[in-house]
Amino acid sequence: IDAVVRPRGFSSVKRYCGHGVNRLFHCAPDVPHYRRNKTAGALKPGHTFTIEPMINGGTEACTEWPDDWTALTTDGKRSAQFEHTLLVTATGVEVLTAPGVDKPGAKAPTTIEWNEAFYTRPGTPAEEGAGAASGAGASDAGAPGAGAAAAAATAE
């Protein structure tokens, strides 16, 4: 996601990231929205995760209000935040929160065709990613590759 917004003059906050969704809503793995991060491993069919970048018209530096929830950029410029939940399938990715999927007669979720390069961190064989995550629900959630957010951005 960062690779898409930066060339257009925007920034994305690196301290916030997507996450795995399992028995606990916020669980491992963390899903950064930028490349060259320390997340290891690969997404596998059955893994569910979110992307939820905070995109800014200025700096990525931000602060929080005392409510420990409201975030704003230190330069005061406008920001937008959104979230999608995705499911990795044997043939690609389904965007479970695509607009309209909860309405009667709605089309199936947006599907992104499977592309191994999007789901494996460069230099890490896909099979090494199995069980690489740690933390609550990690054995079910798995560990994402650095390209997970890029794959999700393709859905937009």
PyMOL commands that set and color helices and strands:
alter all, ss='L'
color gray80, all
select helices_A, chain A and resi 2-8+116-119+126-129+138-141+148-154
alter helices_A, ss='H'
color red, helices_A
select strands_A, chain A and resi 11-12+18-20+27-31+48-51+54-56+62-64+71-73+79-81+84-88+92-95+110-113
alter strands_A, ss='S'
color yellow, strands_A
deselect
rebuild
show_as cartoon
